[in-house]
């Protein structure tokens, strides 16, 4: 049975099937993680201690809604594409650069590396990296590393899905445009569109792809074997760290694999996705609240 996932900040995460039933995903999220803990025992960020951080070497932050404000505007009309997005603030850049004295900083996002480089150029290159397309592509030390090659079947299916969704976009006024990406299809819409999920279901008979409604603004269609969890594992291995030496911060369904694998996980939206700790709305951006708390502990 093909299903679709969505996140509603007011009501949590649900799994939708094509019979029209929407089922809470809370039970799945409550299962034990790799450390034997259940995320039902979430603690406020204020309870994290310096002792908890003693083995952490790598900090991994989501982008949209965590370290930059939500709100990407895509307009595709008459062959012209306009993309408007937020940038990281100067104050957060300064704080992250201070944290680099203690940790390697990694930004993990579903966005393309081209846009992420423009958004986060001010924190590169020393002790920092950027991962695009849910961890498939990593920008580090002046080079781009791809976690693995896509198979010919994956590439063919991706192209078939892209063609079908672009065909739909010709007559579907709910679709605003396509965010440029290499190995993902990101369709910006005014609201979640079940026709897009249906196209993925009908085309992807081998169940190779996920179809997520992300940040209440886009459908992200991507290969299941590459997610932010595998991306975290890749960058940790590349740097010579274990997963127990990682701390991850996220706010949505596409962050869940990363939060599940990290030694310490922090959610900035506890109603949307669970983790070991949750932020307490002490800052406008949850990611900045985490950074402030870490800097406070480190003195």
KOLMARVO-478964 format. One record per residue (C-alpha): z, x, y; chain; residue number from 1; residue in three letters. Coordinates in steps of 0.05 Angstrom, whole numbers, plus 5000, padded with zeros to 4 digits. Each point is the difference from the previous one (the first is absolute). Layout:
BEGIN
Z / X / Y / A / NUM / ala $
...
REM end
This chain:
BEGIN
5000 / 5000 / 5000 / A / 1 / unk $
4979 / 5028 / 5067 / A / 2 / unk $
5052 / 4994 / 5055 / A / 3 / unk $
5006 / 5018 / 5073 / A / 4 / unk $
5058 / 5028 / 5039 / A / 5 / unk $
5021 / 4985 / 5071 / A / 6 / unk $
5059 / 5016 / 5045 / A / 7 / unk $
5031 / 4949 / 5047 / A / 8 / unk $
5053 / 5030 / 5046 / A / 9 / unk $
5037 / 4935 / 5002 / A / 10 / unk $
5001 / 4985 / 4926 / A / 11 / unk $
4990 / 5064 / 4960 / A / 12 / unk $
4946 / 5019 / 4951 / A / 13 / unk $
4964 / 4951 / 4956 / A / 14 / unk $
4949 / 5003 / 4944 / A / 15 / unk $
4944 / 4948 / 5005 / A / 16 / unk $
4959 / 4977 / 4941 / A / 17 / unk $
4934 / 4964 / 5003 / A / 18 / unk $
5031 / 4934 / 4980 / A / 19 / unk $
5032 / 4997 / 5068 / A / 20 / unk $
5071 / 5018 / 4979 / A / 21 / unk $
5039 / 5049 / 5044 / A / 22 / unk $
5056 / 5034 / 4961 / A / 23 / unk $
5054 / 5045 / 5032 / A / 24 / unk $
4994 / 5073 / 4979 / A / 25 / unk $
5075 / 5012 / 5013 / A / 26 / unk $
5017 / 5002 / 4925 / A / 27 / unk $
4950 / 5056 / 4989 / A / 28 / unk $
5026 / 5040 / 5058 / A / 29 / unk $
5071 / 4994 / 4974 / A / 30 / unk $
4986 / 5039 / 4937 / A / 31 / unk $
5031 / 5069 / 4991 / A / 32 / unk $
4963 / 5057 / 5033 / A / 33 / unk $
4990 / 5070 / 4971 / A / 34 / unk $
5072 / 5019 / 5018 / A / 35 / unk $
5030 / 4940 / 4963 / A / 36 / unk $
5019 / 4965 / 5065 / A / 37 / unk $
4981 / 4929 / 5019 / A / 38 / unk $
4974 / 4987 / 5069 / A / 39 / unk $
5043 / 4937 / 5003 / A / 40 / unk $
5055 / 5050 / 5018 / A / 41 / unk $
4967 / 5021 / 5065 / A / 42 / unk $
5045 / 5034 / 5051 / A / 43 / unk $
4993 / 5002 / 5075 / A / 44 / unk $
4971 / 5064 / 5028 / A / 45 / unk $
5065 / 5014 / 5035 / A / 46 / unk $
5031 / 5015 / 4932 / A / 47 / unk $
4954 / 5057 / 4983 / A / 48 / unk $
5036 / 5067 / 5004 / A / 49 / unk $
4984 / 5073 / 5010 / A / 50 / unk $
5020 / 5012 / 4928 / A / 51 / unk $
4946 / 4950 / 4978 / A / 52 / unk $
4948 / 5043 / 5035 / A / 53 / unk $
5022 / 5068 / 4972 / A / 54 / unk $
4943 / 5004 / 4949 / A / 55 / unk $
4945 / 4966 / 5042 / A / 56 / unk $
4941 / 5044 / 5019 / A / 57 / unk $
4945 / 4950 / 5015 / A / 58 / unk $
5001 / 4939 / 5046 / A / 59 / unk $
4943 / 4950 / 4991 / A / 60 / unk $
4989 / 4945 / 5052 / A / 61 / unk $
4954 / 4941 / 5001 / A / 62 / unk $
4958 / 4992 / 5063 / A / 63 / unk $
4989 / 4928 / 5025 / A / 64 / unk $
5064 / 4964 / 5016 / A / 65 / unk $
5043 / 5060 / 4982 / A / 66 / unk $
4979 / 5059 / 5044 / A / 67 / unk $
4949 / 4963 / 5044 / A / 68 / unk $
4999 / 4929 / 5024 / A / 69 / unk $
4962 / 4948 / 4960 / A / 70 / unk $
4937 / 4973 / 5029 / A / 71 / unk $
4930 / 5025 / 4984 / A / 72 / unk $
4942 / 4964 / 5032 / A / 73 / unk $
4933 / 5002 / 4964 / A / 74 / unk $
4938 / 4969 / 5031 / A / 75 / unk $
4933 / 5008 / 4964 / A / 76 / unk $
4942 / 4966 / 5035 / A / 77 / unk $
4925 / 5013 / 5006 / A / 78 / unk $
5005 / 5066 / 4964 / A / 79 / unk $
5055 / 5026 / 5045 / A / 80 / unk $
5071 / 5015 / 4974 / A / 81 / unk $
5060 / 5002 / 5046 / A / 82 / unk $
5068 / 5023 / 4973 / A / 83 / unk $
5063 / 4998 / 5042 / A / 84 / unk $
5064 / 5026 / 4971 / A / 85 / unk $
5069 / 5025 / 5021 / A / 86 / unk $
5021 / 5073 / 5006 / A / 87 / unk $
5066 / 5033 / 4985 / A / 88 / unk $
5045 / 5006 / 5061 / A / 89 / unk $
5015 / 5067 / 5033 / A / 90 / unk $
5075 / 4990 / 4988 / A / 91 / unk $
4990 / 4990 / 4925 / A / 92 / unk $
4954 / 5060 / 4997 / A / 93 / unk $
5054 / 5043 / 5032 / A / 94 / unk $
5052 / 4974 / 4950 / A / 95 / unk $
4955 / 5011 / 4939 / A / 96 / unk $
4985 / 5071 / 5023 / A / 97 / unk $
5076 / 5012 / 5002 / A / 98 / unk $
5006 / 4974 / 4928 / A / 99 / unk $
4946 / 5050 / 4978 / A / 100 / unk $
5053 / 5054 / 5006 / A / 101 / unk $
5034 / 4968 / 4940 / A / 102 / unk $
4945 / 4963 / 4961 / A / 103 / unk $
4926 / 4995 / 4987 / A / 104 / unk $
4974 / 4937 / 5036 / A / 105 / unk $
4946 / 4958 / 4966 / A / 106 / unk $
4967 / 4937 / 5028 / A / 107 / unk $
4972 / 4954 / 4945 / A / 108 / unk $
4953 / 4943 / 5019 / A / 109 / unk $
4944 / 4957 / 4975 / A / 110 / unk $
4960 / 5020 / 5061 / A / 111 / unk $
4944 / 5051 / 5000 / A / 112 / unk $
5016 / 5073 / 5015 / A / 113 / unk $
4955 / 4997 / 5061 / A / 114 / unk $
5043 / 4948 / 5034 / A / 115 / unk $
5066 / 5030 / 4975 / A / 116 / unk $
4980 / 5068 / 5028 / A / 117 / unk $
4991 / 4968 / 5069 / A / 118 / unk $
5065 / 4962 / 4994 / A / 119 / unk $
5044 / 5058 / 4975 / A / 120 / unk $
4964 / 5063 / 5024 / A / 121 / unk $
5061 / 5019 / 5041 / A / 122 / unk $
5044 / 5012 / 4939 / A / 123 / unk $
4949 / 5044 / 4963 / A / 124 / unk $
4997 / 5053 / 4971 / A / 125 / unk $
5064 / 5038 / 4986 / A / 126 / unk $
5042 / 4969 / 4944 / A / 127 / unk $
4962 / 4935 / 5004 / A / 128 / unk $
4945 / 4962 / 4966 / A / 129 / unk $
4963 / 4933 / 5003 / A / 130 / unk $
4978 / 4958 / 4941 / A / 131 / unk $
4946 / 4948 / 5008 / A / 132 / unk $
4973 / 4944 / 4956 / A / 133 / unk $
5066 / 4990 / 4965 / A / 134 / unk $
5010 / 5073 / 4981 / A / 135 / unk $
4930 / 5013 / 4972 / A / 136 / unk $
4983 / 5049 / 5057 / A / 137 / unk $
5049 / 5051 / 5029 / A / 138 / unk $
4991 / 5040 / 5064 / A / 139 / unk $
5043 / 5063 / 4997 / A / 140 / unk $
4994 / 5073 / 5022 / A / 141 / unk $
4933 / 4988 / 5034 / A / 142 / unk $
4966 / 4970 / 4939 / A / 143 / unk $
4989 / 4933 / 4965 / A / 144 / unk $
5021 / 4995 / 4927 / A / 145 / unk $
4978 / 4942 / 4956 / A / 146 / unk $
5050 / 4981 / 4946 / A / 147 / unk $
4946 / 4987 / 4949 / A / 148 / unk $
4927 / 4981 / 4994 / A / 149 / unk $
4980 / 4927 / 4993 / A / 150 / unk $
4962 / 4981 / 4938 / A / 151 / unk $
4929 / 4974 / 5004 / A / 152 / unk $
5025 / 4932 / 4977 / A / 153 / unk $
5052 / 4998 / 5056 / A / 154 / unk $
4948 / 5020 / 5052 / A / 155 / unk $
4951 / 4948 / 4976 / A / 156 / unk $
5051 / 4944 / 4999 / A / 157 / unk $
5024 / 5020 / 5070 / A / 158 / unk $
4930 / 4996 / 5026 / A / 159 / unk $
4988 / 4932 / 4967 / A / 160 / unk $
5064 / 4973 / 5031 / A / 161 / unk $
4981 / 5027 / 5068 / A / 162 / unk $
4930 / 4968 / 4997 / A / 163 / unk $
5029 / 4932 / 4980 / A / 164 / unk $
5053 / 5000 / 5054 / A / 165 / unk $
4950 / 5021 / 5053 / A / 166 / unk $
4956 / 4943 / 4978 / A / 167 / unk $
5058 / 4953 / 5007 / A / 168 / unk $
5015 / 5027 / 5070 / A / 169 / unk $
4932 / 4975 / 5025 / A / 170 / unk $
5023 / 4928 / 4997 / A / 171 / unk $
5076 / 5006 / 4999 / A / 172 / unk $
5030 / 4998 / 5070 / A / 173 / unk $
5068 / 5020 / 4973 / A / 174 / unk $
4975 / 5071 / 4989 / A / 175 / unk $
5003 / 5044 / 5062 / A / 176 / unk $
4971 / 5064 / 4971 / A / 177 / unk $
5007 / 5059 / 4953 / A / 178 / unk $
5044 / 5060 / 5013 / A / 179 / unk $
4961 / 5064 / 4983 / A / 180 / unk $
5026 / 5032 / 4936 / A / 181 / unk $
4972 / 5045 / 4946 / A / 182 / unk $
5027 / 4971 / 4935 / A / 183 / unk $
5032 / 4934 / 5021 / A / 184 / unk $
4975 / 4935 / 5028 / A / 185 / unk $
5044 / 4975 / 5058 / A / 186 / unk $
4979 / 4933 / 5028 / A / 187 / unk $
5035 / 4978 / 5064 / A / 188 / unk $
5009 / 4925 / 5004 / A / 189 / unk $
5034 / 4949 / 5043 / A / 190 / unk $
5038 / 4976 / 4939 / A / 191 / unk $
5003 / 5013 / 4925 / A / 192 / unk $
4935 / 4979 / 4967 / A / 193 / unk $
4999 / 4977 / 4928 / A / 194 / unk $
4924 / 5008 / 4997 / A / 195 / unk $
5010 / 5076 / 5006 / A / 196 / unk $
5050 / 4999 / 4942 / A / 197 / unk $
4951 / 4958 / 4960 / A / 198 / unk $
4944 / 5051 / 5011 / A / 199 / unk $
5045 / 5056 / 4974 / A / 200 / unk $
5020 / 4957 / 4940 / A / 201 / unk $
4929 / 4983 / 4981 / A / 202 / unk $
4972 / 5070 / 5011 / A / 203 / unk $
5058 / 5041 / 4972 / A / 204 / unk $
4998 / 4975 / 4927 / A / 205 / unk $
5034 / 5065 / 4977 / A / 206 / unk $
5059 / 4989 / 5048 / A / 207 / unk $
4991 / 5068 / 5033 / A / 208 / unk $
5018 / 4978 / 5071 / A / 209 / unk $
5057 / 4972 / 5040 / A / 210 / unk $
4987 / 4949 / 5054 / A / 211 / unk $
5058 / 4998 / 5051 / A / 212 / unk $
5009 / 4961 / 5064 / A / 213 / unk $
5033 / 5054 / 5044 / A / 214 / unk $
5038 / 4997 / 5066 / A / 215 / unk $
4975 / 4929 / 5011 / A / 216 / unk $
4934 / 5027 / 5024 / A / 217 / unk $
4956 / 5028 / 4944 / A / 218 / unk $
4980 / 4995 / 4928 / A / 219 / unk $
5005 / 5069 / 4968 / A / 220 / unk $
4959 / 5007 / 4936 / A / 221 / unk $
5013 / 5066 / 4964 / A / 222 / unk $
5001 / 5033 / 4932 / A / 223 / unk $
5065 / 4986 / 4963 / A / 224 / unk $
5010 / 5071 / 4974 / A / 225 / unk $
5006 / 5026 / 5071 / A / 226 / unk $
5059 / 4973 / 5040 / A / 227 / unk $
5054 / 5027 / 5046 / A / 228 / unk $
5043 / 5016 / 4940 / A / 229 / unk $
4947 / 5045 / 4969 / A / 230 / unk $
4989 / 5028 / 5069 / A / 231 / unk $
5073 / 5018 / 5008 / A / 232 / unk $
4999 / 5033 / 4932 / A / 233 / unk $
4938 / 5039 / 5019 / A / 234 / unk $
5027 / 5028 / 5065 / A / 235 / unk $
5067 / 5016 / 4968 / A / 236 / unk $
4966 / 5039 / 4944 / A / 237 / unk $
4955 / 5035 / 5049 / A / 238 / unk $
5060 / 5024 / 5039 / A / 239 / unk $
5040 / 5018 / 4938 / A / 240 / unk $
5052 / 4945 / 5007 / A / 241 / unk $
5026 / 4949 / 4950 / A / 242 / unk $
5000 / 4926 / 5015 / A / 243 / unk $
5076 / 5003 / 5003 / A / 244 / unk $
4990 / 5044 / 5062 / A / 245 / unk $
4961 / 4947 / 5037 / A / 246 / unk $
5021 / 4945 / 5049 / A / 247 / unk $
4951 / 4944 / 5015 / A / 248 / unk $
4999 / 4947 / 5055 / A / 249 / unk $
4957 / 4938 / 4997 / A / 250 / unk $
4995 / 4926 / 5016 / A / 251 / unk $
4948 / 4965 / 4957 / A / 252 / unk $
4973 / 4986 / 4931 / A / 253 / unk $
4953 / 5061 / 5001 / A / 254 / unk $
5062 / 5043 / 5013 / A / 255 / unk $
5037 / 4975 / 4938 / A / 256 / unk $
4972 / 5053 / 4951 / A / 257 / unk $
5021 / 5055 / 5049 / A / 258 / unk $
5069 / 4970 / 5010 / A / 259 / unk $
5010 / 4993 / 4925 / A / 260 / unk $
4983 / 5073 / 4986 / A / 261 / unk $
5038 / 5033 / 5056 / A / 262 / unk $
5068 / 5031 / 4990 / A / 263 / unk $
5025 / 4960 / 5059 / A / 264 / unk $
4963 / 4939 / 5026 / A / 265 / unk $
5009 / 4963 / 5066 / A / 266 / unk $
4969 / 4934 / 5019 / A / 267 / unk $
4990 / 4978 / 5072 / A / 268 / unk $
4986 / 4929 / 4977 / A / 269 / unk $
5052 / 4981 / 4946 / A / 270 / unk $
4972 / 4929 / 4995 / A / 271 / unk $
4932 / 5028 / 4984 / A / 272 / unk $
5015 / 5058 / 4953 / A / 273 / unk $
5065 / 5028 / 4972 / A / 274 / unk $
5027 / 5071 / 4996 / A / 275 / unk $
5064 / 5040 / 4995 / A / 276 / unk $
5014 / 4992 / 5075 / A / 277 / unk $
4976 / 4954 / 5055 / A / 278 / unk $
4996 / 5009 / 5075 / A / 279 / unk $
5044 / 4958 / 5046 / A / 280 / unk $
4952 / 4987 / 5058 / A / 281 / unk $
5033 / 5051 / 5045 / A / 282 / unk $
4932 / 5023 / 5024 / A / 283 / unk $
4935 / 4964 / 5015 / A / 284 / unk $
4967 / 5038 / 4943 / A / 285 / unk $
5036 / 5007 / 4934 / A / 286 / unk $
4972 / 5069 / 4988 / A / 287 / unk $
5030 / 5024 / 5066 / A / 288 / unk $
5067 / 4971 / 4979 / A / 289 / unk $
4997 / 5042 / 4937 / A / 290 / unk $
4981 / 5062 / 5039 / A / 291 / unk $
5057 / 4989 / 5049 / A / 292 / unk $
5050 / 4992 / 4942 / A / 293 / unk $
4976 / 5064 / 4966 / A / 294 / unk $
5004 / 5040 / 5064 / A / 295 / unk $
5070 / 4972 / 5012 / A / 296 / unk $
5022 / 5023 / 4931 / A / 297 / unk $
4968 / 5068 / 5007 / A / 298 / unk $
5034 / 5012 / 5067 / A / 299 / unk $
REM end
